[in-house]
């Protein structure tokens, strides 16, 4: 979650949301009121400079996101809680608003940030204790510590102050999440679980970095080098933020590329709609059981999703042909792994996924296609996707046959393990299914659609039910070669 704005949560503002925002504004004003009372000891120069820096960051947050949280935390560490709450107000009111109602959005943003910073400042003051941060001031040139702080040599120093800063940063994040969750519940009608608990892990992680950065700003602010040195802390934050923005944009572009390819396959071959996503899910289940994680786990999932992208190069009339394929037509369909490899050749982020797209119809005994690889010659990702592909083909309903029960499909995979499939992959899928189960959606969109959707996950010969459902039709235009038998998945 970005601390500098809400996630478009205030829209039409139902009455409950209006009341909630009004209460937040009143609470923020109450918390900040002590700072403007006559005689309040507030270092207004520090508050004004921090507020100005935050306001500038809020105006450019589209290009420089996430950098204002350390500024707000520095205010929480340097100022009394009431004054710290005011640091966020100018930036919140001046930040761009893309959707109406602009006034309500700005008021909500200011109240949310003010309350979060006020809570963080109170937490830091409570955890810091007398002299904790004052001991750090004493490391400089003897500058006087803020009110309530001492520079006693017996006071705890950096480790304790760092722990207090991280705790205060987490309080800031928790408060912001809690307040925003209330808007999601009142304005968006989201469930409390989704509005609060579902957001915590990922939203709190950045504050583990923001806390130390804010502490570094506060220490440098009171050092002989002054505020100018403190603002230099924002430079690495800017570099990291820019890198993170680029990463998110690149990741979004990757996902958009994958979605576009899958949608193109689904449009061309409506008969197996949803198959790609399920194969990706099953491939990820196998990969987790094999101990894959991180980038490799994501790569094998993408491999499963894109394994059939080469069908875009196969004539639609062959994919939807109602009746058996001729040998020449079968050979054309069996070219789809090579078509797919050519299509994704220029997509650099696919990595190992390309090998799975090219080789997911190879068989362990060497009788597969396109190159007849055998055993360990077949790339690991391809062996994973082959099992996932066959499993989904057997457990999905098609217009020419009904879905097989999961135990039946698993038994068929076991029967073909060692000849067609890697026993390791079959065992991994079996364990994953025992642990998580499987919920496959019906993939036949309309009963009148028939055709040669490659479905060689069916054993050869097919059971009577299938033959009766699709008399004369080829169950697997790219299916098992004569005499090989066994499932082979949807090409």
C-alpha positions, 0 to 999 in steps of 0.5 A: 500500500502506498502511504501517500494516497488511498487506492481509489477507495472513496468513490460514490461515498455512501452515507456510511462512508461519508460518516466514516471519513468525517469521523477520521477528519475530526479525529485527525483534527483532535490529535493535531490540535495541541500543536496549535494551542498558544504556548505549545513548544513546537519546532515549527521550522522543522515541521514546515521543512518536513511538510514542504518536502512531503508536499513536493513528494506528494506532487510527483508521487507518480514518478517517485512513489514510496519515498515520503514515508521516511519523511513522515517517520522522521517527523514522528521521531523529531516532533511531538505527536501533535506537530508530527500529525501536521506534517502530512496535511499539506502534501495530502491536500495538494496531491493530485486527485484523479477522480471526484469527489476531490474534496472528500478524497483530499480530506480523507487522505489528510486525515488518514496520514495524520492519524497514522503519523500521530500514532507512530510518533506516540509509539516511538515516544512510548518505546524510546524512553528518556534519553534513547534518541538523546544518546544519538544526538550526543554523538554529534556536536552536543546539539540539544535533544528534543523536549523529553529527550536527554543526552545521558551517557547511560541512555540506551543508544542505536540498537534500541532506537532502531528497534523503536523506529521499526516498531513505530514504522509498523504502527504507522503502517498498521494504522493506515491499513486499519483506516483504509480497511474501514473505507473499503468496508463502508464504501466498497462493501468488502468483507472485513477479512479482505479489507484488513487481514488479506492486506497485512503481509505485503502492505507492512513489508516496506515499513521494515525499510522505511523505519531505519530510513526515517531514523537515519533522517532524524539523526542526520537532521540533528547532526552537525550537517543539518537538514541538508544531510538528512535529505540525502537519505531520500536519494537511495530511497528514490533509486530503490523506488524507481527500480521498484516502479520499473520492476512493477511495470515490467512485471505488468507488461509480462502478465499482459503479454501472457494474457494476450497470448492465452486469450488469442488461443482461447478465441481460436480454439474455444473448445478447450477454453480455460485449459491453459490456466488449469495446466499452469496451476497444475504445473505450479502444484507439481513444481512446489512439490519438487521444491521449486520456488521464486522465479523458477516456480513462476516460470513453470507456471507460465510454461503451463499457461503458454504450452499450447500457444503454437496452436495459433499457427495451426489452421482453425479448420483442423482444430475444429474438424468434426471427424478423424484427421488424415495423416497429413492433417495430424502432422500439421497439428503436431507442428504446434510445439515448434510454432509455439517456440518460434512465437515466443523466441523473442520474449526474453523473460520466459527462460526455461518456459520456452523448453516446455513449450517446445518439448511438452509432447516428448515421451520418456520412451522417445516416441513423442514429438517433435524431436523424439527426445527420451529420458533425461534429454527432455527438459525438466519443465517439459516433463512437468507440463506434460503431466499437468497437460495430460491430467487436465485433459482427462479431468475436463469435460469436452463435448465428445466425452465426460470428465474422468474422476481425479482418481481415475486420471491419477491411476492412468498417469501412474500406469504410463509413468516410466514410458510416457511420463516422468514418475517423479512428476507423476508422484509430485502431482499425486502428493499435491492432489492429496494435499490440496485437491483439484477443482476443474471447470467445465471447458466445453462452451456449447454442446454443438461445438465439436472438433479435433481439439488435441486431447491425447490424454485419453488412453488408446483405445478410448473407453466405450463412453467416449466412442459413443459420445463422439462416433468417428471423431478423433479423440486426439489428433495429436495423440498417441502414436500407433502402438504406444497407448497412454495419455499425452495431454492436450497439444 
